[in-house]
Amino acid sequence: MRWFIVIFLALVLLSSALPWLERMGLGRLPGDLNFSIFGWKIRLPFASTILLTSVCLLLGRLI
């Protein structure tokens, strides 16, 4: 249950920081989906989420 909360919080932080992270190149990785339907821009940053969650997991283990 604890890891579910940690992953959920990492996803919330990623989605709120996505505009800033896109300037650094995240959100445009090969596994990220960006498309537009009926004028709506939809982003599904699968690869970026996995990358940032892995980094957060490694940082959590080191601390």
N, C-alpha and C positions, 0 to 999 in steps of 0.2 A: 504494500500500500504506500510505503514511503517513497519508493521509486516512481510510482505513478504520479505523485504530487510533484516530485522534482522534475520529471519530464514535462508535466503540464505547465509548470512555471517557466521552464526553458522555452516552451512553445509560445507562451504569452509574451515573454521578453523578446523573442525573435520577431514575432509579428509586429510588436510596437517599435522595434529598432530597424525594421526592414528598409525604410527609405534611406537611413544613414548607412546601412550595410551595403545597399546597392551601389553606392558611390565607391565602395571598396571592392566591388566585383561579386559579392555574394548576391544570390537571387538570379544570377545569370549562368549558373553552373549547368552542365549537361542534363542533370536530372530534374531541373526546375521547369515547371510549366507556366507559361504566361500566354493568355489568350483573351480575346474579346468576343463577347456574345451580346448582341442587341445593345451595344454601347456601354456595356459593363466590362470593366477590366478585371479579370480574375487571375490571381497569382496562387500557384500551388508550389511552394519552394521545398520540394521533397529532399533534394540533395543538400541544400543549404541547412535544412533542419537537422538532417543526420550529422552533418559536419559540425555544426555548432553544439548539438547535444553531446556529441563525442568529446568535444573540447571541454564542455562544462563537466562532464563525467570525469575526465582526467584531472581537471582542476580540483574537483571535489575529493578525489582520492588522494591527491597530494596534500590537501589542507587538513 
